[in-house]
Amino acid sequence: QVQLVESGGGLVQPGGSLRLSCAASGTIFSIDAMGWYRQAPGKERELVAMLTDRGITIYSESVKGRFTISRDNAKNTVWLQMNSLKPEDTAVYFCNAESDTNYSDFPRWGQGTQVTVSS
């Protein structure tokens, strides 16, 4: 099994920045894509950004130009740099790992890290 651990969340004022990180361990050879999702109170979990091992990126329209996803394939670590944060970015952010071949054990999810944007 793959384990994912997020860190870097916290409280930040509007316009500020945070950098989230996620470290994968376990059977990481099966991982193809890693990304970030978020879930705000009363809302469904939604995709924020995704990065495949081939360098393909997907961003939610609401974060384009403000957030940047990056990945260290050798260490199976993924980061989310969040700039120009808005109150509507407040959510629990979850790290995600996907596999193109292992459908029984994936996707995998981290425990989540709280991001609160408030003045």
C-alpha positions in Angstrom: 0.0 0.0 0.0 1.0 3.6 -0.6 1.0 6.0 2.2 0.7 9.8 1.7 1.5 12.4 4.3 0.7 16.1 3.7 2.2 19.0 5.5 2.4 22.8 5.2 -1.2 23.9 5.8 -2.1 26.7 8.2 -3.6 30.1 8.6 -2.7 32.8 6.1 -4.1 36.2 5.2 -5.7 37.0 1.9 -3.0 37.6 -0.7 -0.5 35.4 1.2 1.2 32.2 0.2 1.5 28.7 1.4 3.5 25.7 0.2 2.0 22.3 0.7 4.1 19.1 0.5 3.2 15.5 0.2 5.5 12.5 0.7 4.7 9.1 -0.6 6.0 5.8 0.8 5.3 2.1 0.5 4.7 0.5 -2.9 5.4 3.7 -4.7 6.4 2.0 -7.9 2.8 1.8 -8.9 2.2 5.5 -8.8 1.8 7.3 -12.1 0.2 10.6 -11.2 0.1 12.7 -8.1 -2.0 15.7 -7.3 -4.0 17.8 -4.9 -7.7 17.9 -4.1 -9.5 20.1 -1.7 -12.8 19.9 0.2 -14.5 23.0 1.7 -17.3 22.7 4.3 -20.5 21.5 2.7 -18.9 20.9 -0.7 -17.6 17.9 -2.6 -14.0 17.2 -2.9 -12.6 18.8 -6.0 -9.5 18.6 -8.1 -7.0 21.4 -7.6 -4.0 20.3 -9.6 -2.6 17.1 -11.0 0.8 16.2 -12.4 1.6 12.9 -14.1 5.0 11.3 -14.3 5.1 12.4 -18.0 4.8 16.0 -17.0 1.2 16.6 -17.9 -0.5 19.1 -15.6 -4.1 19.8 -14.9 -5.3 22.8 -12.9 -8.7 23.8 -11.7 -9.7 27.0 -13.5 -10.1 28.7 -10.2 -6.4 28.3 -9.3 -4.7 28.8 -12.6 -2.1 31.5 -12.4 -2.0 31.3 -8.6 -1.1 27.7 -7.8 1.8 25.7 -9.1 2.2 21.9 -8.7 5.6 20.3 -8.9 6.9 16.8 -8.4 10.1 15.0 -7.5 9.7 11.7 -9.2 12.8 10.2 -7.6 11.5 10.8 -4.1 7.8 10.6 -5.0 7.1 14.0 -3.4 4.7 16.5 -4.7 4.3 20.2 -3.8 1.6 22.8 -4.2 2.8 26.4 -4.2 -0.2 28.6 -3.5 0.1 32.3 -4.1 -2.4 35.1 -4.0 -4.6 33.1 -1.7 -8.3 34.0 -1.4 -10.8 33.2 1.4 -12.5 30.8 -1.0 -9.4 28.7 -1.1 -10.1 27.7 2.5 -10.5 24.0 2.6 -8.9 20.7 3.7 -6.3 19.9 1.0 -5.7 16.2 0.2 -2.7 14.7 -1.5 -3.7 12.0 -4.1 -1.8 9.3 -5.9 -3.1 7.5 -9.0 -2.1 4.4 -10.9 -2.8 3.5 -14.5 -2.4 -0.3 -13.8 -3.3 -1.0 -10.2 -7.1 -0.5 -9.8 -7.5 -2.4 -6.6 -5.2 -0.2 -4.4 -5.6 3.2 -6.0 -6.4 6.0 -5.8 -4.7 6.7 -2.5 -5.3 9.7 -0.3 -3.5 11.5 2.4 -5.0 12.5 5.7 -5.5 16.1 4.6 -4.1 19.4 5.8 -6.2 22.4 6.7 -5.7 25.7 4.8 -7.5 28.7 6.1 -7.4 32.0 4.4 -8.8 34.8 6.6 -8.1 38.3 7.7 
